[in-house]
Amino acid sequence: MNRDQTIRGRQTMTKKTMWRGGVAVLSGALFAGALAMSPAQAEAASFAVRTSASTVGVGDQVTVTLAARHVQDVYAYELALDYDESVLAYVPGSASTDVTGSTYASVVDGDLTVLHTKLGTSPAANGDVTLVTATFRALKAGSTKLAVPSLELVVTGGGSTSVDEVEGASLAVDPSAAPTVVKAPKISGSAQVGRVLKVSAGTWSTPGVKTSVQWLRNGKAIAGATGSAHRVTPADFGSKLSAKVTATKAGHRSGSATAKAVKISKKAVSRTKVKAKSAVKARGVWKARVSVAASGVSPRGTVKVIHRGKVVRKVKVVDGKATVSLRLGAKRGKTSVRFVYVPQSGVKASSTTVKVRVR
């Protein structure tokens, strides 16, 4: 049979034209004359997906292979390899095979589609062969199944066989190693109630990490204290404050480091002021408004009111405010009233004296 007769023979067979990566590929009848695969031979053949490793890390590459055993008279084939595109990415141009001929590969609708064909009178493939080997890069932690939903084999004579049973494989992608601290976080600022402490993020072995902070009181997390700055509260007085910095990056395990703790040993300084009239009628009611301030703290506690050496009132301080009403007696002349602030823990006491004229 001459070349023209061969071409005319091909044109009488069924043809299916497919586009992969902008290249039209003929996958129908190729050559006439050879026998199609027999049922016994089809039963003996087996197909399986294999991976170069069962577990890889994010950013690593893995080789995926579709191996065939005991095949007979395979002249061309088309297959689709299914995988999770969010977990793996095909490395363009990496698809190859040990079967002689031309291979076309591209990603179509989430599958790696491969078409391979021989040229001219090249001999068909027989025995154990690798239909495709392709390289993928792991994008994120997770797992994916690698399956072949379609595999069509074309024999020398142009007949084709669809393979329904292909053993798949699974691949696990582990997060990359956690960032490790290079320069530890450090706390700065005055260790005094009402003052602000700050913690540095530290430096880390992995570039591009994001850091978060959790402040600790005696090693236990302080609710809501998650910023890089923490105002020392009365509840912190007498304790050791530290800050745990956690470094994260997509595809990596989390790393953490804790700054050296500081002891909160200084109390907030309070100031007590009184606003009242400077004179009151004998036996009249004298009113005074007390205000207590402490930097960075909303003072609580009580105010003791002392007149003529005796405690005549105890008034609760709410948000640094208290109101006092009392009678200074019938004795006319100048007198004094002392106000002593008794604070909550972590705040220093303070006092002031007010002179009043009873008329």
Sine and cosine of phi, psi and omega as CSV:
sin_phi,cos_phi,sin_psi,cos_psi,sin_omega,cos_omega
0.00,0.00,0.80,-0.60,0.00,-1.00
-0.99,0.11,0.05,-1.00,-0.10,-0.99
-0.88,0.47,-0.66,0.75,-0.01,-1.00
-0.91,0.43,-0.62,0.79,0.01,-1.00
-0.91,0.41,-0.59,0.81,0.01,-1.00
-0.90,0.44,-0.72,0.70,0.00,-1.00
-0.88,0.48,-0.67,0.74,0.01,-1.00
-0.91,0.42,-0.57,0.82,0.02,-1.00
-0.90,0.44,-0.63,0.77,0.02,-1.00
-0.89,0.46,-0.63,0.78,-0.10,-1.00
-0.93,0.36,-0.28,0.96,0.02,-1.00
-1.00,0.10,-0.18,0.98,-0.04,-1.00
-1.00,0.00,0.26,-0.97,0.03,-1.00
-0.93,0.37,0.69,-0.73,0.00,-1.00
-0.82,-0.58,0.58,-0.81,0.11,-0.99
-0.72,-0.70,0.88,-0.48,-0.04,-1.00
-0.99,-0.14,0.81,-0.59,-0.02,-1.00
-0.83,-0.55,0.56,-0.83,0.01,-1.00
-0.95,-0.33,0.84,-0.54,0.04,-1.00
-0.73,-0.68,0.91,-0.41,-0.01,-1.00
0.90,0.44,0.53,0.85,0.05,-1.00
0.99,0.15,0.11,0.99,-0.01,-1.00
-0.93,-0.37,0.82,-0.57,0.05,-1.00
-0.99,0.17,0.79,-0.62,-0.06,-1.00
-0.84,-0.55,0.76,-0.65,0.03,-1.00
-1.00,0.05,0.85,-0.53,-0.02,-1.00
-0.86,-0.50,0.21,0.98,-0.01,-1.00
-1.00,-0.02,-0.68,-0.73,-0.07,-1.00
-0.92,0.40,0.69,-0.73,-0.06,-1.00
-0.89,-0.45,-0.85,0.53,0.00,-1.00
-0.67,-0.74,0.49,-0.87,0.05,-1.00
-0.97,-0.23,0.35,-0.94,0.16,-0.99
0.89,-0.46,-0.49,0.87,-0.04,-1.00
-1.00,-0.06,0.37,-0.93,0.00,-1.00
-0.98,0.19,0.56,-0.83,0.07,-1.00
-0.96,0.28,0.27,-0.96,-0.01,-1.00
-0.90,0.43,0.75,-0.66,-0.01,-1.00
-0.98,0.19,0.37,-0.93,0.03,-1.00
-0.83,0.55,-0.63,0.78,-0.03,-1.00
-0.90,0.43,-0.66,0.75,0.02,-1.00
-0.91,0.41,-0.63,0.77,0.01,-1.00
-0.89,0.46,-0.62,0.78,-0.01,-1.00
-0.93,0.37,-0.52,0.85,-0.04,-1.00
-0.97,0.24,-0.42,0.91,-0.05,-1.00
-0.96,0.27,0.52,-0.85,0.07,-1.00
-0.62,-0.78,0.43,-0.90,-0.09,-1.00
-0.67,-0.74,0.67,-0.74,-0.04,-1.00
-0.48,-0.87,0.61,-0.79,0.09,-1.00
-1.00,0.02,0.72,-0.69,0.03,-1.00
-0.77,-0.63,0.52,-0.85,0.06,-1.00
-0.87,-0.50,0.48,-0.88,-0.02,-1.00
-0.94,0.35,-0.31,0.95,0.06,-1.00
-0.42,-0.91,0.51,-0.86,0.02,-1.00
-0.99,0.10,-0.36,0.93,0.01,-1.00
-0.65,-0.76,0.73,-0.68,0.07,-1.00
-0.74,-0.67,0.17,-0.98,0.05,-1.00
-0.98,-0.18,0.33,-0.94,0.06,-1.00
-0.85,0.53,0.74,-0.67,-0.03,-1.00
1.00,-0.04,-0.27,0.96,0.02,-1.00
-0.97,0.23,0.30,-0.95,0.08,-1.00
-0.96,-0.29,0.52,-0.85,0.01,-1.00
-0.69,-0.72,0.60,-0.80,0.02,-1.00
-0.99,-0.16,0.78,-0.63,0.02,-1.00
-0.92,-0.40,0.76,-0.65,-0.09,-1.00
-0.80,-0.61,0.67,-0.74,0.18,-0.98
-0.96,-0.27,0.95,-0.30,-0.06,-1.00
-0.99,-0.16,0.63,-0.77,0.04,-1.00
-0.85,-0.52,0.65,-0.76,0.03,-1.00
-0.85,-0.53,0.61,-0.79,0.11,-0.99
0.87,0.49,0.57,0.82,0.05,-1.00
-0.99,0.16,0.40,-0.92,-0.01,-1.00
-0.72,-0.69,0.76,-0.65,0.17,-0.99
0.83,0.56,0.77,0.64,0.05,-1.00
-1.00,-0.09,0.92,-0.40,-0.02,-1.00
-0.99,-0.14,-0.57,0.82,0.00,-1.00
-0.49,-0.87,0.31,-0.95,0.06,-1.00
-0.35,-0.94,0.39,-0.92,0.09,-1.00
-0.73,-0.69,0.67,-0.74,-0.01,-1.00
-0.57,-0.82,0.34,-0.94,0.10,-0.99
-0.81,-0.59,0.80,-0.60,0.04,-1.00
-0.96,-0.28,0.88,-0.47,-0.07,-1.00
-0.99,-0.13,0.66,-0.75,0.01,-1.00
-0.40,-0.92,0.19,-0.98,0.00,-1.00
-1.00,0.05,0.93,-0.36,-0.04,-1.00
-0.91,0.41,-0.35,0.94,0.03,-1.00
-0.98,0.21,-0.31,0.95,-0.02,-1.00
-0.98,-0.21,-0.61,0.79,-0.05,-1.00
-0.83,-0.56,0.48,-0.88,0.12,-0.99
-0.77,-0.64,0.77,-0.64,0.04,-1.00
-0.93,0.36,0.71,-0.70,0.08,-1.00
-1.00,0.09,0.94,-0.34,-0.09,-1.00
-0.81,0.58,0.68,-0.74,0.06,-1.00
0.99,0.14,0.06,1.00,-0.08,-1.00
-1.00,0.01,-0.21,0.98,-0.05,-1.00
-0.94,0.33,0.72,-0.69,0.03,-1.00
-0.47,-0.88,0.09,-1.00,0.02,-1.00
-0.45,-0.89,0.38,-0.93,0.07,-1.00
-1.00,-0.03,0.10,1.00,0.08,-1.00
-1.00,0.04,0.76,-0.65,-0.03,-1.00
-0.92,0.39,0.53,-0.85,0.00,-1.00
0.73,-0.69,-0.36,-0.93,-0.03,-1.00
-0.92,-0.38,0.69,-0.72,-0.02,-1.00
-0.87,-0.49,0.73,-0.69,0.06,-1.00
-0.85,-0.53,0.78,-0.62,-0.04,-1.00
-0.66,-0.75,0.63,-0.77,0.09,-1.00
-0.32,-0.95,0.33,-0.94,0.03,-1.00
-1.00,-0.03,0.85,-0.53,-0.01,-1.00
-0.75,-0.66,0.86,-0.50,0.04,-1.00
0.80,0.60,0.67,0.74,0.08,-1.00
0.99,0.14,0.03,1.00,0.05,-1.00
-0.90,-0.43,0.54,-0.84,0.19,-0.98
-1.00,0.09,0.93,-0.37,-0.03,-1.00
-0.99,-0.16,0.79,-0.61,-0.06,-1.00
-0.82,-0.57,0.74,-0.67,0.12,-0.99
-0.80,-0.60,0.77,-0.64,-0.02,-1.00
-0.78,-0.62,0.68,-0.73,0.04,-1.00
-0.59,-0.81,0.52,-0.85,0.10,-1.00
-1.00,0.03,0.12,-0.99,-0.04,-1.00
-0.84,-0.55,0.62,-0.79,0.11,-0.99
0.86,0.52,-0.77,-0.63,-0.06,-1.00
-0.98,-0.19,0.42,0.91,0.02,-1.00
-0.84,0.54,0.62,-0.78,-0.01,-1.00
-0.94,0.35,0.54,-0.84,0.02,-1.00
-0.95,0.32,0.30,-0.95,0.00,-1.00
-1.00,0.08,0.63,-0.78,0.03,-1.00
-0.64,-0.77,0.47,-0.88,0.08,-1.00
1.00,0.04,-0.64,-0.77,-0.02,-1.00
-0.99,-0.13,0.85,-0.53,-0.05,-1.00
-0.66,-0.76,0.29,-0.96,0.12,-0.99
-0.97,-0.24,0.91,-0.42,-0.04,-1.00
-0.96,0.28,-0.59,0.81,0.08,-1.00
-0.36,-0.93,0.60,-0.80,0.19,-0.98
-0.80,-0.59,0.80,-0.60,-0.05,-1.00
-0.68,-0.73,0.49,-0.87,-0.01,-1.00
-0.97,-0.26,0.69,-0.73,0.04,-1.00
-0.80,-0.60,0.45,-0.89,0.06,-1.00
-0.92,-0.38,0.72,-0.69,0.00,-1.00
-0.97,0.23,0.81,-0.58,-0.08,-1.00
-1.00,-0.06,-0.64,0.76,-0.05,-1.00
-0.44,-0.90,0.26,-0.97,0.01,-1.00
-0.92,0.39,0.61,-0.79,-0.01,-1.00
0.42,-0.91,-0.36,-0.93,0.04,-1.00
-0.59,-0.81,0.39,-0.92,0.01,-1.00
-0.54,-0.84,0.54,-0.84,0.12,-0.99
-0.99,-0.11,0.66,-0.75,0.04,-1.00
-0.94,-0.34,0.90,-0.44,-0.08,-1.00
-0.72,-0.70,0.33,-0.94,0.04,-1.00
-0.87,-0.49,1.00,-0.06,-0.04,-1.00
-0.94,0.33,-0.36,0.93,0.02,-1.00
-0.55,-0.83,0.70,-0.71,0.06,-1.00
-0.53,-0.85,0.87,-0.48,0.00,-1.00
-0.85,-0.52,0.80,-0.60,0.02,-1.00
-0.96,-0.27,0.70,-0.72,0.03,-1.00
-0.91,-0.42,0.79,-0.61,-0.01,-1.00
-1.00,-0.02,0.08,-1.00,-0.09,-1.00
-0.86,0.52,-0.60,0.80,-0.03,-1.00
-0.97,0.22,-0.08,1.00,0.03,-1.00
0.98,-0.22,-0.24,0.97,0.05,-1.00
-0.94,0.34,0.43,-0.90,-0.04,-1.00
-0.77,-0.64,0.45,-0.90,0.03,-1.00
-0.75,-0.66,0.77,-0.64,0.08,-1.00
-1.00,-0.03,0.79,-0.62,0.01,-1.00
-1.00,-0.09,0.85,-0.53,-0.05,-1.00
-1.00,-0.09,-0.41,0.91,-0.08,-1.00
-0.91,-0.42,0.95,-0.32,0.08,-1.00
-0.78,-0.63,0.83,-0.55,0.01,-1.00
-0.93,0.36,0.82,-0.57,0.00,-1.00
-1.00,0.01,-0.10,-0.99,0.00,-1.00
-0.56,-0.83,0.31,-0.95,0.05,-1.00
-0.85,-0.53,0.53,-0.84,0.01,-1.00
-0.72,-0.69,0.74,-0.67,0.07,-1.00
-0.96,-0.28,0.69,-0.73,0.05,-1.00
-0.91,-0.41,0.91,-0.41,0.01,-1.00
-1.00,0.02,0.47,-0.88,0.11,-0.99
-0.88,0.47,0.46,-0.89,0.08,-1.00
-0.95,0.32,0.19,-0.98,-0.04,-1.00
-0.86,0.52,0.51,-0.86,-0.01,-1.00
-0.93,0.36,0.57,-0.82,0.13,-0.99
-0.87,0.49,0.59,-0.81,0.07,-1.00
-0.92,-0.39,0.53,-0.85,-0.07,-1.00
-0.97,0.23,0.71,-0.71,0.05,-1.00
-0.99,-0.15,-0.74,0.67,0.09,-1.00
-0.83,-0.56,0.88,-0.48,-0.13,-0.99
-0.91,0.41,0.52,-0.86,0.12,-0.99
-0.85,0.52,0.48,-0.88,-0.04,-1.00
-0.67,-0.74,0.67,-0.74,0.02,-1.00
-1.00,-0.02,0.68,-0.73,0.05,-1.00
-0.76,-0.65,0.36,-0.93,-0.01,-1.00
0.90,-0.43,0.11,-0.99,-0.03,-1.00
-0.99,0.10,0.77,-0.64,-0.01,-1.00
-0.99,0.12,0.90,0.44,-0.05,-1.00
-0.74,-0.67,0.62,-0.78,0.03,-1.00
-0.84,0.54,0.73,-0.68,-0.01,-1.00
1.00,-0.07,-0.32,0.95,0.02,-1.00
-1.00,0.03,0.20,-0.98,-0.04,-1.00
-0.96,-0.29,0.78,-0.63,0.14,-0.99
-0.98,-0.21,0.54,-0.84,0.05,-1.00
-0.80,-0.60,0.49,-0.87,0.05,-1.00
-0.82,-0.57,0.68,-0.73,0.06,-1.00
-0.98,0.18,0.36,-0.93,-0.03,-1.00
-0.97,0.23,-0.31,0.95,-0.12,-0.99
0.97,0.23,0.05,-1.00,0.10,-1.00
-0.87,-0.50,0.49,-0.87,-0.18,-0.98
-0.77,-0.64,0.41,-0.91,-0.06,-1.00
-0.93,0.35,-0.45,0.89,-0.03,-1.00
-0.98,-0.21,0.84,-0.55,0.00,-1.00
-0.94,0.34,0.45,-0.89,0.10,-0.99
0.98,0.20,0.34,0.94,0.00,-1.00
-0.98,0.22,0.42,-0.91,0.17,-0.99
-0.96,-0.26,0.63,-0.78,-0.05,-1.00
-0.89,-0.46,0.54,-0.84,0.10,-0.99
-0.74,-0.67,0.36,-0.93,-0.14,-0.99
-0.80,-0.60,0.62,-0.78,0.18,-0.98
-0.73,-0.68,0.89,-0.45,0.03,-1.00
-0.98,0.21,0.56,-0.83,-0.07,-1.00
-0.83,-0.56,0.66,-0.75,0.12,-0.99
-0.92,-0.40,0.91,-0.41,-0.08,-1.00
0.79,0.62,0.63,0.77,0.07,-1.00
1.00,0.07,-0.07,1.00,-0.01,-1.00
-0.94,-0.35,0.59,-0.81,-0.07,-1.00
-0.89,0.46,0.68,-0.74,0.09,-1.00
-1.00,-0.07,0.87,-0.50,-0.06,-1.00
-0.83,0.55,0.78,-0.63,0.07,-1.00
0.98,0.19,-0.11,0.99,-0.04,-1.00
-1.00,-0.04,0.99,0.17,-0.11,-0.99
-0.82,-0.57,0.22,0.98,0.04,-1.00
-0.99,-0.12,0.11,-0.99,0.02,-1.00
-0.95,0.31,-0.28,0.96,0.03,-1.00
-0.88,-0.48,0.56,-0.83,0.01,-1.00
-0.65,-0.76,0.83,-0.55,0.08,-1.00
-0.99,0.11,0.81,-0.58,-0.06,-1.00
-0.93,0.36,0.80,-0.60,-0.04,-1.00
-0.98,-0.20,0.28,-0.96,0.09,-1.00
-0.82,0.57,-0.51,0.86,0.02,-1.00
-0.92,0.40,-0.34,0.94,-0.01,-1.00
-0.99,0.11,-0.23,0.97,-0.10,-1.00
-0.87,0.49,0.73,-0.69,0.03,-1.00
0.99,0.10,-0.09,1.00,-0.03,-1.00
-0.97,-0.24,0.08,-1.00,0.09,-1.00
-0.96,-0.27,0.82,-0.57,0.02,-1.00
-0.97,-0.22,0.70,-0.72,0.11,-0.99
-0.65,-0.76,0.07,-1.00,-0.01,-1.00
-0.64,-0.77,0.78,-0.63,0.04,-1.00
-0.99,-0.13,0.85,-0.53,0.01,-1.00
-0.96,-0.26,0.81,-0.59,0.00,-1.00
-0.94,-0.35,0.77,-0.64,0.01,-1.00
-0.96,-0.28,0.78,-0.63,-0.01,-1.00
-0.77,-0.64,0.47,-0.88,0.11,-0.99
-0.43,-0.90,0.64,-0.76,-0.03,-1.00
-0.81,0.59,0.74,-0.67,0.02,-1.00
1.00,0.08,0.00,1.00,-0.01,-1.00
-0.87,-0.49,0.45,-0.89,0.22,-0.98
-0.93,0.37,0.33,-0.94,0.00,-1.00
-0.99,0.10,0.60,-0.80,0.10,-0.99
-0.89,-0.45,0.43,-0.90,-0.01,-1.00
-0.55,-0.84,0.39,-0.92,0.07,-1.00
-0.49,-0.87,0.57,-0.82,-0.04,-1.00
-0.92,-0.39,0.77,-0.64,0.01,-1.00
-0.93,0.36,0.47,-0.88,0.05,-1.00
-0.87,0.49,0.72,-0.69,-0.08,-1.00
-0.95,0.30,0.47,-0.88,0.09,-1.00
-0.87,-0.50,0.59,-0.81,0.00,-1.00
-1.00,0.02,0.78,-0.63,0.02,-1.00
-1.00,-0.01,0.98,-0.17,-0.10,-0.99
-0.89,-0.46,-0.07,1.00,-0.03,-1.00
-0.96,-0.29,0.73,-0.68,0.04,-1.00
-1.00,0.09,0.39,-0.92,0.12,-0.99
-0.95,0.30,0.58,-0.82,0.00,-1.00
-1.00,-0.01,0.80,-0.60,-0.01,-1.00
-0.97,-0.24,0.35,-0.94,0.07,-1.00
-0.70,-0.72,0.78,-0.63,-0.02,-1.00
-0.94,-0.35,0.77,-0.63,0.03,-1.00
-0.79,-0.61,0.48,-0.88,0.01,-1.00
-0.75,-0.66,0.72,-0.70,0.08,-1.00
-0.89,-0.45,0.88,-0.48,-0.04,-1.00
-0.37,-0.93,0.26,-0.97,0.07,-1.00
-0.95,0.32,0.54,-0.84,-0.05,-1.00
-0.99,0.12,-0.14,0.99,-0.01,-1.00
-0.61,-0.79,0.46,-0.89,0.02,-1.00
-0.50,-0.86,0.52,-0.85,0.04,-1.00
-0.94,0.33,0.51,-0.86,0.07,-1.00
-0.83,0.55,0.68,-0.74,-0.06,-1.00
0.91,0.42,0.10,1.00,0.03,-1.00
-0.99,0.11,0.22,-0.98,0.00,-1.00
-1.00,-0.05,0.82,-0.57,0.01,-1.00
-0.97,-0.26,0.75,-0.66,-0.03,-1.00
-0.91,-0.42,0.63,-0.77,0.03,-1.00
-0.69,-0.73,0.66,-0.76,0.07,-1.00
-0.96,-0.29,0.86,-0.51,-0.07,-1.00
-0.98,-0.22,0.71,-0.70,0.10,-0.99
-0.79,-0.62,0.72,-0.69,0.01,-1.00
-0.86,-0.50,0.77,-0.64,-0.01,-1.00
-0.83,-0.56,0.58,-0.82,0.11,-0.99
-0.53,-0.85,0.78,-0.63,-0.10,-1.00
-0.85,0.53,0.84,-0.54,0.06,-1.00
0.98,0.22,0.11,0.99,-0.07,-1.00
-0.73,-0.69,0.59,-0.80,0.16,-0.99
-0.99,-0.11,0.98,-0.21,-0.16,-0.99
-0.90,0.44,0.64,-0.77,0.15,-0.99
-0.77,-0.64,0.19,-0.98,0.00,-1.00
0.72,-0.69,-0.55,-0.83,0.01,-1.00
-0.68,-0.73,0.31,-0.95,0.12,-0.99
-0.88,-0.48,0.82,-0.57,0.10,-1.00
-1.00,-0.05,0.77,-0.64,0.01,-1.00
-0.97,-0.25,0.86,-0.51,-0.07,-1.00
-0.91,-0.42,0.82,-0.57,0.02,-1.00
-0.73,-0.69,0.81,-0.59,0.00,-1.00
0.81,0.58,0.67,0.75,0.11,-0.99
0.99,0.15,0.03,1.00,-0.01,-1.00
-0.85,-0.52,0.54,-0.84,0.10,-1.00
-0.98,0.19,0.92,-0.39,-0.06,-1.00
-0.97,-0.22,-0.26,0.96,0.04,-1.00
-0.50,-0.87,0.49,-0.87,0.22,-0.97
-0.75,-0.66,0.89,-0.46,-0.11,-0.99
-0.87,-0.49,0.70,-0.72,0.00,-1.00
-0.96,0.27,0.68,-0.74,0.06,-1.00
-0.99,-0.11,0.83,-0.55,0.03,-1.00
-0.84,-0.53,0.86,-0.51,-0.03,-1.00
0.78,0.62,0.62,0.79,0.07,-1.00
0.98,0.20,0.21,0.98,-0.05,-1.00
-0.82,-0.58,0.55,-0.84,0.10,-0.99
-0.42,-0.91,0.49,-0.87,0.03,-1.00
-0.84,-0.55,0.71,-0.70,-0.05,-1.00
-0.83,-0.55,0.73,-0.68,0.10,-0.99
-0.79,-0.62,0.77,-0.64,0.05,-1.00
-0.39,-0.92,0.32,-0.95,0.07,-1.00
-0.99,-0.17,0.75,-0.66,-0.06,-1.00
-1.00,-0.06,0.03,1.00,0.09,-1.00
0.99,-0.14,-0.08,-1.00,-0.09,-1.00
-0.99,-0.14,-0.24,0.97,-0.04,-1.00
-0.94,0.35,0.85,-0.53,-0.03,-1.00
-0.99,0.12,0.45,-0.89,0.02,-1.00
0.81,-0.59,-0.14,-0.99,-0.02,-1.00
-1.00,0.06,0.63,-0.77,0.07,-1.00
-0.62,-0.79,0.14,-0.99,0.00,-1.00
-0.72,-0.69,0.52,-0.85,0.03,-1.00
-0.81,-0.59,0.79,-0.61,-0.03,-1.00
-0.96,-0.27,0.70,-0.72,0.01,-1.00
-0.90,-0.44,0.87,-0.50,-0.04,-1.00
-0.89,-0.45,0.87,-0.49,0.02,-1.00
-1.00,0.07,0.85,-0.53,0.07,-1.00
-0.97,-0.25,0.97,-0.26,-0.20,-0.98
-1.00,0.06,0.12,-0.99,0.22,-0.98
-0.97,0.26,0.11,-0.99,-0.02,-1.00
-0.87,0.50,0.63,-0.78,0.08,-1.00
1.00,-0.03,0.02,1.00,0.01,-1.00
-0.79,-0.61,0.69,-0.73,0.02,-1.00
-0.97,0.25,0.53,-0.85,0.07,-1.00
-0.95,0.30,0.37,-0.93,0.07,-1.00
-0.47,-0.89,0.27,-0.96,-0.03,-1.00
-0.45,-0.89,0.23,-0.97,0.09,-1.00
-0.42,-0.91,0.41,-0.91,-0.01,-1.00
-0.85,-0.53,0.69,-0.72,-0.02,-1.00
-0.88,-0.47,0.76,-0.65,0.08,-1.00
-1.00,-0.07,0.70,-0.72,-0.05,-1.00
-0.76,-0.65,0.62,-0.78,0.09,-1.00
-0.97,-0.24,0.83,-0.55,0.04,-1.00
-0.99,-0.11,0.85,-0.53,-0.08,-1.00
-0.89,-0.45,0.00,0.00,0.00,0.00
